[in-house]
């Protein structure tokens, strides 16, 4: 998994995966401030801050739900709270109970969007930036025809 550090979007922004839990339910990343990831006023570039949060919840769910489920990043919202200087850190974790609850819910309803809060922190532990990540999860054998028929029926009613 740590080969992702050499994937161009990570390498090019200076994002470094520093920890992966054995169950693939926790990832920790860091990003040093370098000449190639700072903006015009000398702080972390916003796109790099977002990139710190991009794939991790999708990875956690894909690894833990298994092959019967499709997991995709769907949307994000970013809030800058203070200037990002120096090395920044972010931890992404889902408890096994959360993963089991998501699996049960998807088994029952077929598909759903989940929103996860990512908090990017500086070395003092202060939150520099928050990113809401929306991740789409569905069963691979989801019955789109039945879903569309139900929605059509609900619109007519």
Secondary structure as GFF3:
##gff-version 3
##sequence-region A 1 157
A	DSSP	three_ten_helix	2	6	.	.	.	ID=ss1
A	DSSP	alpha_helix	8	11	.	.	.	ID=ss2
A	DSSP	beta_strand	15	20	.	.	.	ID=ss3
A	DSSP	beta_strand	26	31	.	.	.	ID=ss4
A	DSSP	alpha_helix	46	53	.	.	.	ID=ss5
A	DSSP	alpha_helix	56	65	.	.	.	ID=ss6
A	DSSP	beta_strand	69	80	.	.	.	ID=ss7
A	DSSP	beta_strand	88	93	.	.	.	ID=ss8
A	DSSP	alpha_helix	96	109	.	.	.	ID=ss9
A	DSSP	beta_strand	111	121	.	.	.	ID=ss10
A	DSSP	beta_strand	127	139	.	.	.	ID=ss11
A	DSSP	alpha_helix	144	156	.	.	.	ID=ss12
###
